[in-house]
Amino acid sequence: MTGTGTGAAGVRMGRDGRPRPARPTLEQLRAVCQPPEVRARRNAEHWTAELYLRHISIYLTAVLLRTRITANGVTGLMILSGWAMSAALLVPGIWGPLLAVALSQLQLYFDCSDGEVARWRESQSPKGIFIDMVGHHTTEALLPIALGCRVALELAGGAPFGTDSWAILFTGAAVAVLLVLNRSQSLMVHAARGMAGLGKLPDTAAARAVPATTLVGRLRRLARFLPFHRLLHAVELSLLILAASIASALLGTPGLGEQWMLWILLPACVFVNLGHFLSNMASTRLVA
């Protein structure tokens, strides 16, 4: 049987020649939704994917496929989870960060499942990719802003923001801009290649390679052993915020740990952005 028609027992054949039964087994779902080329993506896959994420997300995908929700609808749930993660930081004490960590995990699962639903239903589209990017960018921008508001409220004892609060709020906003800039640099590379008439950049280590003989190449190799730049993503940030809030509780000074976290994040984000820029310029990605 070929094509995309429906055969016996309601089995529809996809464009890839694989069956799309109405009640697929987990093995059938994994074959279509989690092919090797997807799980091998270094940039698109979170480091927890092979650890536990993809092993669990397939169960969520199986449930979602029994509903009428679209892949873009699942992406919408991912975005709402990310925004709720930031809003949770406004809850006083460690309960807010704990809720934010839980929501960060929920966001990860929806982020996996939207692509899996799209692959099963063959509904991948540029619009879906765009919405996904909007979700990740806005989530990472809102987190430090919410953290700044959390610190300002904690230090003011819940009272309206005072004069001293604006420095904290500004720091949170500055970190937000730098986080979005760091994520956007990778997209700028793809945009620059497209405008120059170059092909799509494959998601392989060779495509991102920087000559090891250069200073940037040596620093990039060093970064593999100290990958602190990975701590600037939403999931890792939520864990750091939880650790900072626990430190504040132990010290008996609400907001102190989170305040120091913001002070450290600001120069760290500047350094990571500079390294990312130099790495892009030294690699072959921007060479015609």
N, C-alpha and C positions, 0 to 999 in steps of 0.2 A: 504494500500500500504506500503510495506516495502522495505528496501534496499536503494540503491542510484540511482535507475533508474529515468527516466523522465516520468512523467505522463501527464495528460491532461493539456492543456494551458501552456505547458512548465514548469510545476512544478516539480522540482527535490527534492527528499527526502534525507535529510542528514543522516549521520551515527547516529545522535542523535534522529532520527525519526521525526524531524521537517522539514516542507516544505522549499524549497529554490526556490521561484518563480523568474522569470526573472525580474519582476517589483514589488519588495516587498513593503509593506506598512511600515510606521515607527514603528507600533506595532510589526510587524513580525521581523523587524530588531532588535528592542530592546530585544525581547524574545531570539533571538539567539546570538546577539553580546554583550548584556549587561545583562547576567544572574546574579542572586543574588550573586553567588559565586565569580563573578568577581568584582562586586561593593563593596563586603565586604572585599576585600583584603586591609589590613592596610598598608603594606609596598609598594605594587606595585601601589596603587592609590594615586595620589596627593591630598592634602587637598582641592583643588578646584573642585575635581571631582563631589561631590554631590552638591556643591554650584552652579556651572554653567557648568562645563566642559563637563560632560557626556550628559547634556541636549542639548548641541549644537553640539557636535562631531558627533552625529548620523546623522545629516543633511549632514555633510561633507562626512561621510561614504556612505550615500545614493548616493551622486554624484560620488564618487570614484568607486563604484560598477558598475556604468554604463559605465566605461572605462575599458581598458584592463590592467590597472596597477595592479601589484601583491602586496601582503602584504609587501614583502621585498622592493618593489619599494616605497611604502608609507614610510617605515622606512628610506629609502634613503632620502626622502624629509624632514623627521624629522631631520636627521643628517645635511643636508645642511642648514636647518633653524637655528640649533644650532651654526654651524660654522659662518653663516652670522651674528648671534647675536653678536659674539665676534668681527667680522670685523667692525660692526657698531660702536663700541666704539672708533674707530679711527677717527670718524667724530667729528670735534671740536664742542664745546658748548654743550648745552643740547639736540641738535637734534640727536646726536649719541646715547646717552642713551635712548631717547624716541623711536628711531627706534629699539634699542635692546630689550626694553620692549615689543614692538609690535611683534617682531620676536620670543620672548620667548613664547608668547601666541600661535603663529602659531605652534611652535614646540610642545606645549602641545597637540594641536588638532591633529596633525599628529601622535603623540605618542599614543593617544587614538585610532585613526582610523586604524592604522596598525594592531592592535590586533583585532579590530572589523571586518576588511576585512578578516583577516585570519580565524576568527571563522565562518564567513558566508560562505567562500569558502572552509573551512576545510583544510587549507594549513599551519597550525601551524607546525613549524619545529625547531630543535635545531639551525639551521643556522640563522633563523629569530631572535631568542632570543639572539644569539651571536652578530648579527649586531646591535640590539637594545642596548645592553650593550656597544658596542664600541661607539655608538653615544652619550650616556649619559656621559661616561667617558671622551671622547675627548672634549665634550662641556664644562664640568666643569673644565677641565684642561686649555682650551684656554681662558676662561673668565678672570681669574686673570692675565694671561700673557698679554692679550690685554689691561687690565686695567693698568698694569704696563707701557706698551708702551704709553698709553694715557696720563698718568701722566707725564712721561718723556718728551713727546712732548709738553705738555701744559707748563711745567715749563721751557722748553728750548725755548719757543716761536716759535715752529715749526722748529727750527734749528736742525742740527744733534746732536745726543746724546753726552753730555759732560761727564766729569768724575763723576759728582754728579748723573748722571742718572743711573749709573750701580747699585747703592744701591736699587733704586726703581725697576729696572728690576729684580734684584735678589730676592727682596721681593715678587714680583708677581709670579716668577717661584717657589719659596718655597711654597707659598700658593697653587699653582696649584698642586704640589706634595702631599701636605697634604689633599687637597680636594679629589683627586683620591684615596689616601690611606684610607680615611674615608669611601668612597663608596665601596672600594674593601674589607674592613673588613667583610662586610656581605657576600660577595661572597666567602671569605676564609673559613667562617663557613660551607657553603654548600660543598665546595671542601674537607674540612677536614672530614666532615661526610661521604661523598662519598668514600674517600680513606680508611676510617675506616670500611666500609661496613654497615653504618647506612642508614636508609631510608631518603626520602626527608622530609625536615622540613616544616610542615604546616605553612601557613601564618596566625597564630592566636596569640592572646595575651598570651595564656597559654604556647605556645611553646617558647616565648621570655621572660618568667617570670624570675625574679631574686628574691630570698627569701627576703621578706621585712624586716626581722630581721637583715640582714647584712648591713654594711655601704654603700656598693654599691647599695643595694636595696633601701635604704632611699634616696640616692642621685638621683637614677633613678626616684623615685616617685616625688622628687622635680623638676626634669627636665620636668615633665609633665605640671607643672604650669609655667615654664620658658623655653619653647622649642626653645631656641635660636639656637640649632643645626639645626633646620629646615631652618634657614636663609642661610645655606651654599649650598643650591641647586640652580641650574641655574636661575630659575624663580625669586626666592627671591633675589638672588644676583643682578639681573638686576634692580630690584626695589630699592635696596639699592644704587646701582651705580647712578641711576637717582636722588635719594634724595641727594646724595653727590655732584652731578654735579650742582643741584639747589642751594645747600649751597655755592658752589664755586662761582656761578654767583652772588648770593646776596652779598657775601663778596668782590666781585670784584677781586678775585685772582684765575685765572683758574688753575684747578688741585689740589688746596689745600684740598678740601673736599675728593676727591678721594685718595689723598696721605694719609690722616689720616685714611681713611677706610682700606687701605692696612696695615698700621701699627697696626690697631686693629685686623684685620682678622688673622694676623700671629699668635699671642699668642692664639687667640680664637680657631683656627684650631688645634693647639697643644693640648689644653685642651679637645676639643671634641674628638680627636683621642684617647687620654688617657682614657677618660670616656667610649668610645665605646669598647676599648680593655678590660677594667676591667669588663664591663657589659657582654661581651662575655664569659670571663673566669669564671665569677660568676654564669652564667645561666646554665640551664640543656642542652643547645644546643650542648655542646661539651662533654657531659657525655655519655659513651657507655651504 
